[in-house]
């Protein structure tokens, strides 16, 4: 059987009847047309094999992940996702891969009522580019809004995704339960969309953690013209990560590992309880890990001593 052509791939694997009445023209024309009112938020990310994910990642996980990392960006500004576009570069046509990739993508899209409205497919090295568009119903949470004295919170747990990279090459029957758990964390990050919406009007500043806590909090601090102190004992490290990397090794992954796609946000001390209540209302755990300071840079605090923390997260261009 000959390999399907581009339009056949799009029609078979990625075309669905629009479920959003605001989509006037979806997949199948030169451009999508949607009806939007008010402000919209737009984010785009490209994932390249060998750079952002190893070749051994399951196709279903890649489909989920490619959308999740973009939804995480919308979560960080407090936007409600609506639409997405997908550009997929493939070295060859693999029907099983495409079926599984589409399953992972649409399973997550359906959870957040996201409609795929357009994109492109082409032959080339494996890469995925997703753009998401959402409603910005309230003032966006930005990186530049932090104030000295703000409490710093993070959602979920940190470090497990980075730990997964040491275990992805193992066969399933060679993986311990903890190894399987961190691999799941890497392949299926949970975009904190509901939390981002709940924090709108509460958090002064926010950022999603893609390059590591220290690196990304550093970006927030640089744009807010402040610094931060992190309580190292307060870092939310999962039990699976602790069992694989006890002590300082696990702590280092939590500080610098990246790929967690949790939210890090700054809240005035008087609003800390409101932030906790908002997190409880959407079922997302958050942890107070430190505060913003007037002294530039990021430092860690442990047993009464402080150490400077330099970013060690992923850098695309050096």
Secondary structure, 3 states (H helix, E strand, C coil): CCCCCHHHHHHHHHCCCCCCCCEEECCCCCCCEECCCCCEEEEEEEEEECCCECCCCCHHHHHHHHHHHHHHHHHHHCCEEEEEEEEEEECCCCHHHHHHHHHHHHHHHHHCCCEEEEEEEEECCCEEEEEEEEECCCCCCEHHHCCCCCEEEEECCECHHHHHCCCCCCCHHHCCHHHHHHHHHHHCCCCCHHHHHHHCCCCCEEEECCCCHHHHHHHHHHHHCCEEEEEHHHCCECHHHHHHCCCHHHHHHHHHCCCCCCEEEEECHHHHHHHHHHHHHCCCCEEEEEEEECCCEEEEEECCEEEECCCCCCCCCC
